[in-house]
Amino acid sequence: MVHKLQNFQQLEAVYKRVDGIPFGVSILVPKDVASSDEAKCPLLVHLHGGGLVIGTRLDAPIMPLCTTLTVVDREIQFASYQGAVLVSPSYRLLPEATGSDILCDISEFWAWAHSHLPAAVSVIWPNVTIDLTRIAAGGESAGGYLALQSAFLFPEMAISLVMAQYPTLDISDPKFHSGPSQAPSKASLVDEYLKRLEPGAIRLSSPFPEKLELMMAILDEGRLPGLMGHDERMVLSTSMERSKRLPAIWIVQGKDDQIVSSERSFLCHTPDH
């Protein structure tokens, strides 16, 4: 990932703290923009993927099934061509967190981006102004899902464009809650993990492939909806139908994706407006 960012200057910041734990955000400014006399830049937010269980900001090794470029590759190109400031936040991960916790993190990140990001950037690059009337969000897998949720649930953030790669996280899909067709031959990996969790534990990062086995066990055992909780906002189609402001949406979805089925794409649910 480092070589992909060689044309950017980077700044690390904190957008909130929970129990003293900092929630980090990476801010990338194209070098030609940083060295310019004056620049008014659009904002591009990347939300990392990993099934809401694994992943970390500025790390996109979960390769796409339908294209040779990941969304991060396209976002880096987009940021370079458009002179955009690229920002990527951390957020809490399952099963330490719930779906409501994650949506809280995303909401508070967006609030911070509107209220504090421009000042944080101007301290280091006083020539750079962030244009909050031009905002795009993107991500792969769970990151694409969170980018869509950002636009649907928080219309006041004025996201104009969402770029999402295999973003479906339709928890009504039987594969996410039915579990195996027969009793597992060994103890539940998910249950063993939950037994070891300390009360109030927070996990913000598990770089791929760390905890990949846990993520797959959560899916295979049909545990995802239960771990996410009963917050109805977690259902993309519900969020979209209730949204007061829909952005332009660009989706990349593979027909042969074994985890995110194209037949269960949230786009199959057409809103009434």
KEVO-662478 format. One record per residue (C-alpha): residue number from 0; x, y, z. Coordinates in Angstrom, 1 decimal. Layout:
BEGIN
{NUM, {X, Y, Z}}
...
// end
This chain:
BEGIN
{0, {0.0, 0.0, 0.0}}
{1, {2.9, 2.3, 0.8}}
{2, {4.1, 2.6, -2.8}}
{3, {0.6, 3.5, -3.9}}
{4, {0.7, 6.5, -1.6}}
{5, {4.1, 7.8, -2.7}}
{6, {2.5, 10.8, -4.4}}
{7, {0.7, 12.0, -1.2}}
{8, {1.7, 13.7, 1.9}}
{9, {0.2, 12.1, 5.0}}
{10, {-1.1, 13.5, 8.3}}
{11, {-2.5, 11.4, 11.2}}
{12, {-5.3, 12.8, 13.5}}
{13, {-7.8, 11.6, 16.1}}
{14, {-11.5, 12.1, 15.5}}
{15, {-12.7, 10.9, 18.9}}
{16, {-11.8, 8.9, 22.0}}
{17, {-13.7, 6.1, 23.8}}
{18, {-12.5, 5.2, 27.2}}
{19, {-9.3, 7.0, 26.4}}
{20, {-8.7, 5.0, 23.2}}
{21, {-8.0, 7.2, 20.2}}
{22, {-9.9, 6.6, 17.0}}
{23, {-7.4, 7.5, 14.3}}
{24, {-7.9, 9.0, 10.9}}
{25, {-5.4, 9.2, 8.1}}
{26, {-5.3, 12.4, 5.9}}
{27, {-3.6, 12.3, 2.5}}
{28, {-3.0, 15.3, 0.4}}
{29, {-1.5, 15.0, -3.2}}
{30, {2.0, 16.3, -3.2}}
{31, {1.4, 18.6, -6.1}}
{32, {-1.6, 20.1, -4.2}}
{33, {0.4, 20.5, -1.0}}
{34, {3.1, 22.4, -2.9}}
{35, {0.7, 24.6, -4.9}}
{36, {0.2, 28.3, -4.1}}
{37, {-3.5, 27.8, -3.3}}
{38, {-5.9, 24.9, -3.8}}
{39, {-9.6, 24.3, -3.1}}
{40, {-9.9, 20.5, -2.9}}
{41, {-12.9, 18.1, -2.9}}
{42, {-13.0, 15.5, -0.1}}
{43, {-12.8, 11.8, -0.7}}
{44, {-13.4, 9.5, 2.3}}
{45, {-12.4, 5.8, 2.1}}
{46, {-13.9, 3.3, 4.5}}
{47, {-12.0, 0.0, 4.7}}
{48, {-13.6, -3.4, 4.2}}
{49, {-13.4, -6.7, 6.0}}
{50, {-16.9, -7.8, 6.8}}
{51, {-17.0, -5.4, 9.8}}
{52, {-14.7, -7.9, 11.5}}
{53, {-11.2, -7.3, 10.1}}
{54, {-9.3, -4.6, 8.2}}
{55, {-7.6, -1.4, 8.9}}
{56, {-7.5, 2.1, 7.4}}
{57, {-5.2, 2.6, 4.4}}
{58, {-4.9, -1.1, 3.9}}
{59, {-6.8, -2.8, 1.1}}
{60, {-5.5, -6.3, 0.4}}
{61, {-8.9, -7.8, 0.0}}
{62, {-8.7, -8.3, -3.7}}
{63, {-11.7, -7.7, -5.9}}
{64, {-13.4, -10.6, -7.7}}
{65, {-14.6, -8.6, -10.7}}
{66, {-11.8, -6.1, -11.6}}
{67, {-8.1, -5.8, -11.6}}
{68, {-8.3, -2.6, -9.6}}
{69, {-9.6, -2.2, -6.0}}
{70, {-11.7, 0.7, -5.0}}
{71, {-8.7, 2.0, -3.1}}
{72, {-6.7, 2.0, -6.4}}
{73, {-9.4, 3.9, -8.1}}
{74, {-9.8, 6.3, -5.2}}
{75, {-6.0, 7.0, -5.2}}
{76, {-6.2, 7.7, -8.9}}
{77, {-9.4, 9.8, -8.4}}
{78, {-7.7, 11.8, -5.6}}
{79, {-4.6, 12.4, -7.7}}
{80, {-6.6, 13.5, -10.9}}
{81, {-9.1, 15.6, -9.0}}
{82, {-6.7, 17.1, -6.5}}
{83, {-8.8, 15.7, -3.7}}
{84, {-7.9, 15.3, 0.0}}
{85, {-8.2, 11.5, 0.8}}
{86, {-9.3, 10.6, 4.3}}
{87, {-9.6, 7.2, 5.9}}
{88, {-11.0, 6.7, 9.5}}
{89, {-10.8, 3.8, 11.9}}
{90, {-14.0, 2.3, 13.3}}
{91, {-14.9, -0.4, 15.9}}
{92, {-15.0, -4.0, 14.7}}
{93, {-17.3, -7.0, 15.5}}
{94, {-17.7, -8.9, 17.7}}
{95, {-16.2, -6.5, 20.3}}
{96, {-18.6, -3.9, 18.9}}
{97, {-22.2, -4.0, 17.7}}
{98, {-23.6, -2.6, 14.5}}
{99, {-25.0, 0.4, 16.4}}
{100, {-21.5, 1.1, 17.7}}
{101, {-20.1, 1.1, 14.2}}
{102, {-22.7, 3.5, 12.9}}
{103, {-22.0, 5.7, 15.9}}
{104, {-18.3, 5.8, 14.9}}
{105, {-19.1, 6.6, 11.3}}
{106, {-21.6, 9.4, 12.3}}
{107, {-19.1, 11.0, 14.7}}
{108, {-16.3, 10.8, 12.1}}
{109, {-18.5, 12.6, 9.5}}
{110, {-19.3, 15.3, 12.1}}
{111, {-15.6, 15.7, 12.9}}
{112, {-14.8, 15.9, 9.2}}
{113, {-17.2, 18.8, 8.8}}
{114, {-16.2, 20.6, 11.9}}
{115, {-12.5, 19.9, 12.5}}
{116, {-10.9, 18.4, 9.3}}
{117, {-10.5, 21.7, 7.4}}
{118, {-8.6, 23.3, 10.3}}
{119, {-6.4, 20.2, 10.9}}
{120, {-5.4, 20.3, 7.2}}
{121, {-4.8, 24.1, 7.2}}
{122, {-2.4, 23.9, 10.1}}
{123, {0.0, 21.8, 8.0}}
{124, {-1.0, 23.0, 4.6}}
{125, {-2.3, 26.6, 4.9}}
{126, {-2.6, 26.8, 1.2}}
{127, {-5.2, 23.9, 1.1}}
{128, {-8.9, 24.5, 1.6}}
{129, {-11.3, 21.6, 1.7}}
{130, {-14.5, 22.1, -0.3}}
{131, {-17.2, 20.5, 1.8}}
{132, {-19.7, 21.0, -1.0}}
{133, {-17.9, 18.3, -3.0}}
{134, {-17.7, 15.1, -1.0}}
{135, {-17.4, 11.5, -2.2}}
{136, {-17.3, 8.3, -0.1}}
{137, {-16.0, 4.9, -1.1}}
{138, {-14.9, 1.5, 0.0}}
{139, {-14.8, -2.2, -0.7}}
{140, {-17.0, -4.9, 0.9}}
{141, {-18.1, -3.6, 4.3}}
{142, {-16.4, -0.3, 3.5}}
{143, {-18.7, 0.1, 0.5}}
{144, {-21.6, -0.8, 2.7}}
{145, {-20.5, 1.9, 5.2}}
{146, {-20.0, 4.5, 2.4}}
{147, {-23.6, 3.9, 1.3}}
{148, {-24.9, 4.0, 4.8}}
{149, {-23.0, 7.3, 5.3}}
{150, {-25.0, 8.8, 2.4}}
{151, {-28.3, 7.3, 3.3}}
{152, {-28.3, 7.8, 7.1}}
{153, {-26.5, 11.1, 7.3}}
{154, {-27.9, 13.3, 4.5}}
{155, {-26.8, 16.4, 6.3}}
{156, {-23.2, 15.5, 5.4}}
{157, {-24.0, 16.3, 1.8}}
{158, {-22.2, 13.3, 0.2}}
{159, {-22.6, 13.7, -3.6}}
{160, {-21.1, 10.5, -4.8}}
{161, {-20.6, 6.9, -3.4}}
{162, {-18.1, 4.5, -5.1}}
{163, {-18.6, 1.0, -3.7}}
{164, {-17.1, -2.3, -4.6}}
{165, {-19.1, -5.5, -3.7}}
{166, {-20.8, -3.6, -1.0}}
{167, {-23.9, -5.7, -0.2}}
{168, {-24.4, -6.6, 3.4}}
{169, {-28.0, -7.8, 3.3}}
{170, {-28.5, -9.4, 6.6}}
{171, {-31.9, -10.8, 5.4}}
{172, {-29.9, -13.1, 3.1}}
{173, {-30.3, -16.6, 4.6}}
{174, {-26.5, -17.3, 4.2}}
{175, {-25.9, -14.7, 6.9}}
{176, {-28.2, -16.1, 9.5}}
{177, {-29.1, -19.8, 8.7}}
{178, {-25.7, -21.3, 9.7}}
{179, {-24.5, -24.7, 8.7}}
{180, {-27.1, -27.3, 7.5}}
{181, {-25.8, -29.8, 10.1}}
{182, {-24.2, -29.6, 13.5}}
{183, {-20.5, -28.5, 13.4}}
{184, {-18.0, -31.2, 14.0}}
{185, {-16.0, -29.0, 16.4}}
{186, {-16.5, -26.3, 19.0}}
{187, {-17.6, -22.9, 17.7}}
{188, {-14.7, -20.7, 16.9}}
{189, {-17.0, -17.7, 17.4}}
{190, {-18.1, -18.9, 20.9}}
{191, {-14.5, -19.5, 21.9}}
{192, {-13.5, -16.0, 20.8}}
{193, {-16.4, -14.4, 22.7}}
{194, {-15.5, -16.3, 25.9}}
{195, {-12.1, -14.7, 25.8}}
{196, {-13.3, -11.1, 25.3}}
{197, {-12.7, -8.7, 28.1}}
{198, {-15.8, -6.5, 29.1}}
{199, {-15.7, -3.3, 27.2}}
{200, {-13.0, -4.4, 24.8}}
{201, {-12.5, -2.2, 21.7}}
{202, {-10.7, -3.4, 18.5}}
{203, {-10.1, -0.9, 15.8}}
{204, {-7.7, -2.7, 13.5}}
{205, {-6.9, -6.3, 12.3}}
{206, {-4.8, -6.0, 9.1}}
{207, {-5.6, -8.7, 6.6}}
{208, {-5.3, -11.7, 7.0}}
{209, {-5.3, -11.3, 10.8}}
{210, {-8.6, -12.8, 12.2}}
{211, {-9.7, -13.9, 8.7}}
{212, {-10.6, -17.3, 10.2}}
{213, {-12.8, -15.5, 12.8}}
{214, {-14.6, -13.5, 10.1}}
{215, {-15.3, -16.6, 8.0}}
{216, {-16.5, -18.5, 11.0}}
{217, {-19.0, -15.7, 11.8}}
{218, {-20.3, -16.0, 8.3}}
{219, {-20.3, -19.8, 8.2}}
{220, {-22.0, -20.1, 11.6}}
{221, {-24.7, -17.6, 10.6}}
{222, {-23.7, -15.3, 13.5}}
{223, {-23.4, -12.0, 11.7}}
{224, {-27.0, -10.6, 12.3}}
{225, {-26.8, -11.6, 16.0}}
{226, {-23.5, -9.9, 16.5}}
{227, {-24.6, -6.8, 14.7}}
{228, {-27.6, -6.5, 16.9}}
{229, {-31.2, -5.4, 16.2}}
{230, {-30.6, -1.9, 14.9}}
{231, {-32.9, -1.7, 11.9}}
{232, {-30.6, 1.0, 10.4}}
{233, {-28.2, -1.8, 9.6}}
{234, {-30.3, -3.0, 6.7}}
{235, {-29.2, -1.1, 3.6}}
{236, {-32.5, -1.3, 1.8}}
{237, {-34.3, 0.2, 4.8}}
{238, {-31.8, 3.1, 5.0}}
{239, {-32.1, 3.8, 1.3}}
{240, {-35.9, 3.8, 1.3}}
{241, {-36.0, 6.2, 4.3}}
{242, {-33.2, 8.5, 3.0}}
{243, {-34.2, 12.1, 2.2}}
{244, {-31.2, 12.6, -0.1}}
{245, {-29.8, 10.0, -2.5}}
{246, {-26.3, 10.6, -4.0}}
{247, {-24.9, 9.4, -7.3}}
{248, {-23.9, 5.8, -6.8}}
{249, {-21.2, 3.8, -8.7}}
{250, {-21.2, 0.0, -7.9}}
{251, {-18.7, -2.7, -9.0}}
{252, {-20.1, -6.2, -8.3}}
{253, {-18.8, -9.5, -9.5}}
{254, {-21.3, -12.1, -10.8}}
{255, {-19.3, -15.0, -9.3}}
{256, {-18.7, -13.5, -5.9}}
{257, {-19.0, -16.3, -3.3}}
{258, {-19.5, -14.1, -0.3}}
{259, {-21.5, -11.1, -1.6}}
{260, {-24.1, -12.4, -4.0}}
{261, {-25.0, -10.2, -6.9}}
{262, {-28.6, -11.5, -6.7}}
{263, {-28.9, -10.1, -3.2}}
{264, {-27.6, -6.7, -4.1}}
{265, {-29.3, -3.9, -2.2}}
{266, {-30.1, -2.4, -5.6}}
{267, {-32.7, -5.1, -6.1}}
{268, {-34.7, -3.2, -3.4}}
{269, {-36.2, -0.3, -5.3}}
{270, {-37.3, 2.7, -3.1}}
{271, {-40.7, 4.3, -3.5}}
{272, {-39.1, 7.7, -4.3}}
// end
